[in-house]
Amino acid sequence: MSHSFQSLLLFSIAILLNTLSAQHRVFTVEYVEVKYPINIDIDELTQLPPQLRREFMEEQKKRMKVKYIHTLTTNGKTSKYVFKDIEKPPEMRLLFGTIDHYKDFASCKVISLSASLPPDTQIEGTLMRPEEWTLVEGVDTVICNFRCKKALSRDGAIAWYTEQIPIPDGPSTFSGLPGLILKVIVPGKYVITAREVAVASDTVTIDIPRRPKAISMEKYVGSLRKTLLQQKR
């Protein structure tokens, strides 16, 4: 066996072992989220008095300057994506509906909690699946020292994921790619980018919340928009 072949074989085995090892580790990722202005129908906006309309637009500008910090803890079976209470004015927490997301890969569910919901209510949705994504070949970038590939979702989101961490998870409600998602752009809404990736202790536990009442994300967003407009009248 030639020396070059032995080197290649050892290199391939090392990659395989690292991949298998990563599948059984717990990772923590800190993400920075920057939001675009709230998308409110122009007819709804024109119903506001001129002074309130100006105040609303000023709040929109402030919103774009705020950094939302979230931490994802994931083992590929369950995960939690929770808000980190820094770099965000207290008065904006309830207004813009800070949401924490929990994923249960066995049941294919996403369970979300918000401070603006009653304490007995949670938001429930379905995990994103691989068929909801189109992988883009030949487009790579590096995020937090991990080589990332590009993918496009059926709903228009742009994601960068790394196969160096072969866990089909990501920030917010995103999942379903052949590697951990380290950046997401939802045009017109927000950008989420990882700024730190670390291996967590194996003793970390991820408990999925179970509340008696559940609503859809669509219903939650609709009620939040309604509350926002009522506050501006």
C-alpha positions as CSV (number, residue, x, y, z in Angstrom):
1,M,0.0,0.0,0.0
2,S,1.5,3.3,-1.1
3,H,2.2,6.1,1.4
4,S,-0.1,8.5,-0.4
5,F,-3.0,6.0,-0.4
6,Q,-2.4,5.3,3.4
7,S,-2.6,9.0,4.1
8,L,-5.8,9.4,2.1
9,L,-7.3,6.4,3.9
10,L,-6.4,7.8,7.3
11,F,-7.8,11.2,6.4
12,S,-11.1,9.7,5.2
13,I,-11.4,7.6,8.4
14,A,-10.7,10.7,10.5
15,I,-13.5,12.7,8.7
16,L,-15.9,9.7,9.2
17,L,-15.0,9.5,12.9
18,N,-15.5,13.2,13.4
19,T,-18.8,13.1,11.7
20,L,-20.1,10.1,13.8
21,S,-18.8,11.8,16.9
22,A,-20.6,15.1,16.1
23,Q,-23.9,13.3,15.7
24,H,-23.7,12.3,19.4
25,R,-22.5,15.6,20.8
26,V,-24.5,18.5,22.3
27,F,-23.8,21.8,20.5
28,T,-24.5,25.4,21.6
29,V,-24.7,28.1,19.0
30,E,-25.1,31.8,19.7
31,Y,-26.9,33.7,17.0
32,V,-27.5,37.4,16.3
33,E,-30.8,38.3,14.7
34,V,-31.5,41.6,13.0
35,K,-35.1,42.3,12.0
36,Y,-36.4,44.2,9.0
37,P,-39.4,46.6,9.6
38,I,-42.7,45.0,10.5
39,N,-44.7,44.2,7.4
40,I,-48.1,45.9,7.8
41,D,-50.6,46.3,5.1
42,I,-50.5,49.9,3.7
43,D,-54.3,50.2,4.2
44,E,-53.9,49.4,7.9
45,L,-51.1,51.9,8.2
46,T,-53.1,54.7,6.5
47,Q,-55.9,54.3,9.0
48,L,-53.6,55.6,11.8
49,P,-53.6,59.3,12.6
50,P,-50.7,61.2,11.1
51,Q,-48.9,61.6,14.4
52,L,-49.2,57.9,15.3
53,R,-48.1,57.0,11.8
54,R,-44.9,59.0,12.3
55,E,-44.3,57.5,15.7
56,F,-44.8,54.0,14.2
57,M,-42.2,54.7,11.4
58,E,-39.7,55.9,14.1
59,E,-40.2,52.7,15.9
60,Q,-39.6,50.8,12.7
61,K,-36.2,52.5,12.4
62,K,-35.3,51.6,16.0
63,R,-36.3,48.0,15.4
64,M,-33.8,47.6,12.7
65,K,-31.0,48.7,15.0
66,V,-31.8,46.2,17.8
67,K,-29.8,43.0,18.0
68,Y,-31.7,39.9,19.2
69,I,-29.4,37.3,20.7
70,H,-30.5,33.7,20.8
71,T,-28.8,30.5,21.9
72,L,-29.5,27.2,20.2
73,T,-28.7,24.0,22.2
74,T,-29.1,20.9,20.1
75,N,-28.2,17.2,20.0
76,G,-30.0,16.3,16.8
77,K,-32.9,14.7,18.7
78,T,-34.2,17.7,20.7
79,S,-33.2,21.3,20.8
80,K,-34.1,24.6,22.3
81,Y,-33.6,28.1,20.8
82,V,-34.0,30.7,23.6
83,F,-33.7,34.4,23.8
84,K,-30.7,35.8,25.6
85,D,-31.7,38.9,27.5
86,I,-29.0,41.3,26.3
87,E,-28.8,44.1,23.7
88,K,-32.5,44.6,23.6
89,P,-34.5,47.4,25.3
90,P,-37.0,46.1,27.9
91,E,-39.9,47.9,26.3
92,M,-39.4,46.0,23.1
93,R,-39.7,42.5,24.5
94,L,-43.4,42.2,24.7
95,L,-44.2,44.5,21.8
96,F,-42.3,42.4,19.2
97,G,-43.2,39.1,20.7
98,T,-39.9,37.5,21.8
99,I,-40.3,33.7,21.0
100,D,-38.4,30.7,22.2
101,H,-38.5,27.6,20.1
102,Y,-38.2,23.9,21.0
103,K,-37.8,21.1,18.5
104,D,-38.7,17.5,19.0
105,F,-37.3,15.5,16.0
106,A,-39.0,12.2,17.1
107,S,-42.5,13.8,16.8
108,C,-41.5,16.3,14.0
109,K,-42.9,19.2,16.1
110,V,-41.8,22.7,16.9
111,I,-43.2,24.1,20.1
112,S,-42.8,27.8,20.7
113,L,-43.4,30.0,23.8
114,S,-43.9,33.7,23.9
115,A,-44.3,36.2,26.8
116,S,-47.3,37.7,25.0
117,L,-49.2,34.3,25.3
118,P,-51.3,33.1,28.3
119,P,-49.2,30.9,30.6
120,D,-51.2,27.8,29.6
121,T,-50.8,28.3,25.8
122,Q,-48.0,27.3,23.4
123,I,-47.6,27.6,19.6
124,E,-47.3,24.3,17.7
125,G,-45.9,23.7,14.2
126,T,-44.2,21.1,12.1
127,L,-40.5,20.7,11.5
128,M,-39.1,21.6,8.1
129,R,-38.3,18.6,6.0
130,P,-35.5,18.0,3.5
131,E,-37.9,18.1,0.6
132,E,-38.7,21.8,1.5
133,W,-35.1,22.7,0.5
134,T,-33.1,23.0,-2.7
135,L,-29.4,22.6,-2.3
136,V,-27.2,25.0,-4.2
137,E,-24.1,23.5,-5.6
138,G,-20.8,25.3,-5.9
139,V,-21.6,28.2,-3.5
140,D,-19.6,28.0,-0.3
141,T,-18.7,30.4,2.5
142,V,-17.1,30.2,6.0
143,I,-19.0,31.0,9.2
144,C,-17.5,30.6,12.6
145,N,-14.6,28.7,11.0
146,F,-17.0,26.1,9.5
147,R,-17.3,25.6,5.7
148,C,-21.0,26.2,4.8
149,K,-23.1,25.4,1.8
150,K,-26.1,27.3,0.5
151,A,-29.7,26.2,0.3
152,L,-33.0,27.8,-0.7
153,S,-36.3,27.0,1.0
154,R,-39.6,26.5,-0.7
155,D,-40.8,29.7,1.1
156,G,-37.9,31.9,-0.1
157,A,-35.5,31.7,2.8
158,I,-31.8,31.5,2.1
159,A,-29.7,29.3,4.5
160,W,-26.0,28.3,4.9
161,Y,-25.4,25.0,6.6
162,T,-22.3,23.1,7.6
163,E,-21.9,19.3,7.0
164,Q,-19.0,19.4,9.5
165,I,-21.8,19.3,12.1
166,P,-24.2,16.8,10.6
167,I,-27.3,17.7,12.7
168,P,-30.4,18.8,10.7
169,D,-31.1,21.7,13.0
170,G,-30.8,25.5,12.9
171,P,-32.0,28.8,14.4
172,S,-35.7,29.7,15.0
173,T,-37.9,27.0,13.4
174,F,-35.4,26.1,10.6
175,S,-34.3,22.5,10.1
176,G,-34.1,19.7,7.5
177,L,-30.7,20.3,5.9
178,P,-27.8,17.8,6.0
179,G,-25.9,19.9,8.5
180,L,-26.4,22.6,11.2
181,I,-27.7,25.9,9.8
182,L,-25.4,28.8,10.8
183,K,-27.1,31.6,8.8
184,V,-30.6,32.3,7.5
185,I,-31.9,35.3,5.5
186,V,-35.6,35.7,5.2
187,P,-35.9,38.5,2.7
188,G,-37.9,41.5,4.0
189,K,-38.1,40.0,7.6
190,Y,-34.8,39.2,9.3
191,V,-31.2,37.9,9.1
192,I,-29.9,35.4,11.7
193,T,-26.1,34.7,11.8
194,A,-24.1,32.5,14.2
195,R,-21.3,34.3,16.0
196,E,-20.1,31.4,18.2
197,V,-20.3,27.6,18.1
198,A,-19.2,25.4,21.0
199,V,-19.5,21.8,22.2
200,A,-21.7,21.7,25.3
201,S,-21.4,19.3,28.2
202,D,-23.0,15.9,27.7
203,T,-24.9,16.5,30.9
204,V,-27.0,19.3,29.3
205,T,-30.7,18.3,29.2
206,I,-33.3,19.7,26.8
207,D,-36.8,19.6,28.1
208,I,-39.7,20.1,25.7
209,P,-42.5,22.2,27.2
210,R,-46.0,20.8,27.3
211,R,-48.8,23.3,27.9
212,P,-52.5,22.3,27.7
213,K,-53.5,24.7,25.0
214,A,-52.0,25.1,21.5
215,I,-52.4,27.6,18.7
216,S,-50.8,27.9,15.2
217,M,-48.0,30.4,14.4
218,E,-50.4,32.0,11.9
219,K,-53.0,32.7,14.6
220,Y,-50.3,34.0,17.0
221,V,-48.8,36.4,14.4
222,G,-52.3,37.6,13.5
223,S,-53.1,38.4,17.1
224,L,-49.8,40.2,17.6
225,R,-50.4,42.4,14.6
226,K,-53.9,43.2,15.8
227,T,-52.5,44.1,19.3
228,L,-49.9,46.4,17.7
229,L,-52.5,48.3,15.7
230,Q,-54.7,48.7,18.7
231,Q,-51.8,50.2,20.7
232,K,-51.3,52.7,18.0
233,R,-54.9,54.0,17.8
